[in-house]
Amino acid sequence: MNSSTADDVARLQDWVGREEVAEDEASLPLVRRMAALLDLDPDRFRRGDALPENWHTLFFTPVAGQSQLGPDGHPRKGDFLPPVPLPRRMFAGRRLRFLAPLPIGSALRRTSTVAAITHKTGRSGEMVFVRVEHAVAADGQVVLREEHDIVYRPEAPPGAGAPPPVQEAALPEPDLREPYAPDPVTLFRYSALTFNGHRIHYDLPYTREQEGYPNLVVNGGLTALRFGELAKRLLPGNRLGRLAVRNVRPFFLGAAGELLGKQEGDGSVRLWALDGKGRPIATAEASDRPGEGA
């Protein structure tokens, strides 16, 4: 463990408990664009309808000015998120509880809290994890709660490539499977919908030369979105009450992957996404009930 980074993280504990409040609107045009991305009929969605669960990532997208962006295309650290002294930033996972319908067209308010900052050393080197908790209210009622795990890593040395492989547990036979091979247009449309400026999703020279990856990286949020849609097809009433996603390894443009789901005996659903070599890139669990906690 790098003692310098550990000391920096210790000083950053003052960020724990920091809050940020944001307001937005559940815009019908955005909802229809999300439907188009998922190849659904946009005109079937109307103002006042319940937003499909897990589509809330359309809202509260970052609105930092161009001068406030870092070299990776993300908003610079040190305002709400702590100034972690490691340059590479990605989502490691998220846990969601859908508590009540979110009406399309409603006024939204999100309260975000930095819940924890931890320093770890793993197979791919030094890492700092920041856990952020969100509570989203629609017209004054809390309709969903979410936890995000954000991971920060050191700059990649030239030719480093993806993190080393990990030992995977055997996977069960799925009840449902479908191809998963996003193309450049899909990555562009998803990043545009979520106003995501992270350059690993569209800037190939940056992705190769600065991040050490062989190709553009598929958005983890896109995989989580597709997990939610697959889970609804397997859950009672096609309703999503809870979704927990963990990202395992990067998934690169051009890989012919798969999304798979299996119904468990307790009524929940287990999900996983595989890359072109059959290795998990992300795993998830879902249920039609919100459950307790995030």
Secondary structure, DSSP 8 states (H G I E B T S, - for coil): --HHHHHHHHHGGGGTT-EEEEEEE--HHHHHHHHHHTT--GGG--TTSB--TT-GGGSS-----GGGB-TTSSB-SSSSS---S--EEEEEEEEEEE-S--BTT-EEEEEEEEEEEEEEEETTEEEEEEEEEEEEEETTEEEEEEEEEEEEE----TT--S------------SEEEEE---HHHHHHHHHHTT---GGGT-HHHHHHTS--SS-B--HHHHHHHHHHHHHHHSGGG---EEEEEE-S--BTT--EEEEEEE-TTS-EEEEEE-TTS-EEEEEEEESS--S--
